[in-house]
Amino acid sequence: MTELRQRTVREDALPEDKELESEAKIDGETASDSESRAEPAPPPASIDDTPEVLNRALSNLSSRWKNWWVRGILTLAMIAFFFIIIYLGPMVLMMIVMCVQIKCFHEIITIGYNVYHSYDLPWFRTLSWYFLLCVNYFFYGETVTDYFFTLVQREEPLRILSKYHRFISFTLYLTGFCMFVLSLVKKHYRLQFYMFGWTHVTLLIVVTQSHLVIHNLFEGMIWFIVPISCVICNDIMAYMFGFFFGRTPLIKLSPKKTWEGFIGGFFATVVFGLLLSYVMSGYRCFVCPVEYNNDTNSFTVDCEPSDLFRLQEYNIPGLIQSVIGWKTVRMYPFQIHSIALSTFASLIGPFGGFFASGFKRAFKIKDFANTIPGHGGIMDRFDCQYLMATFVNVYIASFIRGPNPSKLIQQFLTLRPDQQLHIFNTLKSHLTDKGILMSTMEDE
Amino acid sequence: MLELRHRGAGPGGAVTPPPREGEAAGGDHETESTSDKETDIDDRYGDLDSRGDSDVAEIPPSLDRTPEILKKALSGLSSRWKNWWIRGILTLTMISLFFLIIYMGSFMLMLLVLGIQVKCFHEIITIGYRVYHSYDLPWFRTLSWYFLLCVNYFFYGETVADYFATFVQREEQLQFLIRYHRFISFALYLAGFCMFVLSLVKKHYRLQFYMFAWTHVTLLIIVTQSHLVIQNLFEGMIWFLVPISSVICNDITAYLFGFFFGRTPLIKLSPKKTWEGFIGGFFSTVIFGFIAACLLSKYQYFVCPVEYRSDINSFVTECEPSELFQLQSYSLPPFLKAVLRRETVSLYPFQIHSIALSTFASLIGPFGGFFASGFKRAFKIKDFANTIPGHGGIVDRFDCQYLMATFVHVYITSFIRGPNPSRVLQQLLVLQPEQQLNIYKTLKTHLIEKGILQPTLKV
């Protein structure tokens, strides 16, 4: 994640290049070292994307500080961009997530092409993008249609598409599969199977995560913003703590990560999460589920905040009481959940980063791409988010709310009458048992 | 699928290891890496990435497992007929085993599907080990099996638990497991993921990532298919039997038609497949499916959804057969009227659906077989394994079934029935009380409107 970046900060850029070059020479220039052979200059010498403006402004500083400044400025630019997008609303956020997904997919597939020299395989570029389209169509149809339920029911073509959605998606996927089989060429079987496997694993990783992110977003923007900010905060805090206090290495895979950075980042992230959730829980626009309003044909975030977002009194446990001197504290219940989210972000999130570092070392690349100057590709920025989105989604499904009631009603309406009656009666007896339903309310 | 079998039938039954051409033909690549003392293992096997197919050595086949009895009995015949006989006997054995298990019931069938899934997974992973010479990678064997376990746990918990809803409601610990099922599965998977990251060893990064990806793609293919098979099974054993038999029938009849009438090659990937076999197989499979559907639709045992009765602690298949399995009169289109000289014909509606299933089995099913053939050629293996004498591995037998299970599942959910009622009920019971009350009121209004519920009844 930030590991290779840290190396560039600590030493000058030049020895870094030499290190990679010498590694290549020791390996004997075997055919496998395809990167160094196919591209005469090692990867760090790819096109420098830093805008000319920045280059000139910083031309006086030494290259070490210059790099630090470039990274700092880009970090602030990205964070500002993030705030603007949040301000613009859920629809724009969804589009951004979709673009990030497409760019990540493109980056990883391009690496695959470079590794296997398979850029010219017949059909393959088309097929990869086609599979991406199919899987996206399937997921968007399954999840997003639930939220647009009423809109879908009105329009006849949309209703048919929604009713036979799985069948249509499967047919589209099958077409791609058959095209793949028909495109197998005699001398390139193995490469084609590798690229097929590579595409599918990439889809599994990138597309499922991005859809879980959108799911979380619809639950309430706070469920999207707090996890992502925690991961970013952990990134930055762990780097700072490691920079100032770092001494004991954490893992052989990323030699610049330290235990001090890890633990310092953990505590800092938990505190940050608590503060951020406190601030955000006050606003309806973050806390309410995103709904699509049919009359105004736009997204609205307006509701009665649930219990999770109402201040409650908590008794402070004995030992902290003596420290702080308060008996009770008023917190939002969501802040308790945010502790769980921040803990995951700081303890398990880095494993996503280690995974990406291992991947880069395995395929001898410095960065996934050169999209963001000073930072590398989009994947480099989002590798720790990888597991976070899944965790938040699973957390919400398990602890916060159960299944989606409107979806259940929708499923119920498609059942047969005898099944509907059976379920209705079971529900009725269940509610009566629990005392939720009074038998005298029958006539209402 | 059957193609490499044809090749084996020619020269003889016994398999001889081919000359290891990889060492010689590798040329400068090989000599460079072997001459280098400090070759990174990554790079040596990284060769696999960019070399053409012909440069790579073949993977040595496993031992010949034909039982001694068969060998002695057939020792008199020439090797070509001997191979044909072995295949024939094994085919009949497999079919009888299939019938036996059907007789024993749905639970045995579930166990059989699980057993096949585990064996297929094992076969494909073993090929991966041999391709990458990665059998000794630290932890990797443990991790592959662990991931298989996790994914199976997740799927069984999501789907099968719905059917055992009444059983589950009784036991307290099971309730807990079901409520937090996704979280527990995710935690288990994460533990495996973190173990993988911690097990990355300096010289073996690339191999480890390859095996990780190989495992995941295998899981994606095999485990999802096998769970869809089990879901189809719970819908009614006929939804399990007719598709699988259609694929097997297509296999056999395409082979027979190709054997007797085959002339025009079908696809370069499998040179022994012919258009005559393909088309002949298509028509015979449709007819076979039609007849099999007619026969099986009569029996409640095959037609009813499988349910678990908690009182007797076993699976029962007893119900009022749905409309799909009740004879109906269809008026024939005019040209068929002239041919058959009848006005109407009574059919089960399911037979119409069986035409769709057989069509898929004969037209698209073979693509699964071509996929497997391409895979075997890509990795230069003759068979996936040597489990079944004369036929190869389990995956060899089931490669065409690959897409069939998904198709049947998608077909059922799109055209036959909506969501699973017990699942809807289970989800309803998990909601918050206020939500349940709201839904109750909405449902009541809807049912009264439709006339399904009488408003005056105070039940």
Interface residues (C-beta under 8 A of the other chain):
Chain A: I26 D27 G28 E29 T30 A31 S32 D33 S34 V115 Y116 H117 K163 Y164 R166 F167 F170 L174 F177 C178 F180 V181 L182 L184 K186 K187 H188 Y189 R190 Q192 F193 Y194 G197 W198 H200 V201 L204 I251 K252 L253 I348 F351 F354 F355 G358 F359 R361 A362 F363 L387 T390 F391 V394 Y395 A397 S398 F399 R401 G402 P403 P405 L408 I409 Q411 F412 L413 T414 L415 R416 P417 Q419 Q420 L421 H422 I423 F424 N425 T426 L427 K428 H430 L431 K434 I436 L437 E442 E444
Chain B: H29 E32 S33 S35 D36 E38 T39 D40 D42 D43 R44 Y45 G46 D47 L48 D49 S50 R51 G52 D53 S54 V56 R179 Y180 R182 F183 F186 L190 F193 C194 F196 V197 L198 L200 K202 Y205 R206 Q208 F209 A213 W214 H216 V217 L220 I267 K268 L269 I364 F367 F370 F371 G374 F375 R377 A378 F379 L403 T406 F407 V410 Y411 T413 S414 F415 R417 G418 P419 P421 V424 L425 Q427 L428 L429 V430 L431 Q432 P433 Q435 Q436 L437 N438 I439 Y440 K441 T442 L443 K444 H446 L447 K450 I452 L453 K458 V459
